[in-house]
Amino acid sequence: MKSHIYTALTTALLLSAACSSSRQESSTTNYADEIHQWHSERIESLKKEDGWLNLAGLFWLREGKNSIGADERNQIVFPKGKAADRLGILVLENGRVRFTADPTATVTADGVRITDSLIFSEEQKKPVVLAHGSLRWFIIKRGNKYGVRLRDLEHPAVKSFTGVARYDIDPRWRLRARVEPVSDTHKIAITDVLGQVSYQPSPGTLVFDWQGKNYRLDAVESGDKLFILFADETNKKQTYAAGRFLYADKPDSTGHTILDFNKAINPPCAFTEFATCPLPPPQNRLAIAIKAGEKRYGKGH
């Protein structure tokens, strides 16, 4: 009788262990599938019209008139063979930018030909995108500077793009983090590649544990997400030298969120010299190697 009871107990324990192992394997597989899907969408976003691969120029405006076109006599010279010699005039005045098209050029906005239009002001929710052939351009503001961001929908970088190398998916780098709240008016200094410093609202510091040690990262707000600019030891050789980006949900009712470093991405500056990326603040430079997420793309910029 005892032998039968022992056999039954052993069988039950083996079945329980097998079920537990099966559930763990299933959970790991589901997580990997989730990351693969997320990464696939990330890659597609880079190739879209508003992605980073098709940037073809960044031109800073001077106050007053700025002529644009392919002719080298213009203040802003667009790519030869992609634009008419004279496309028109951009006028920057008191933080507002107006575009007047050259009578010989066809320039449109939302598919409608324009001759004269206000294309940027502080009151506008988003800048007007102008189009000519495969080119698209609009105004950006960085600090007290105003620039023309140019896209080419036929950019060779889009056609030659084959993806971004990344580390193997490792569930251990999906970490629970405690958010240390701060005052509603708290801001941190963020410097961009132009050397300009802006003070961004910060909802707090994310505190997480890795291999028995606590680490801290200051976050800034980005819509309904937390945005983290961080640097780590992999930046020396394996990942983008200036650091990487990571997004996380805002804290739950317990004051925690998830930092999933398998979703760490290269900044736009890794793909183009025409981006104006923010850099990780000094306190977000970690003395560990985060071997998760995207690796360095090409030669970088």
Secondary structure, 3 states (H helix, E strand, C coil): CHHHHHHHHHHHHHHHHHHHHHHHHHHHHHHHHHHHHHHHHHHHHHHCCCCCCCEEEEEECCCEEEEEECCCCCCEECCCCCCCCCCEEEEEECCEEEEEECCCCCCEECCEECCEEEEECCCCCCCCCEEECCEEEEEEEECCEEEEEEEECCCHHHHHCCCCCECCCCHHHEEEEEEEECCCCCEEEEEECCCCEEEEECCEEEEEEECCEEEEEEEEEECCEEEEEEECHHHHCCCCCCCEEEEEECCCCCCEEEEEHHHCECCHHHCCCCCCCECCCHHHECCCCCCCCECCCCCCC
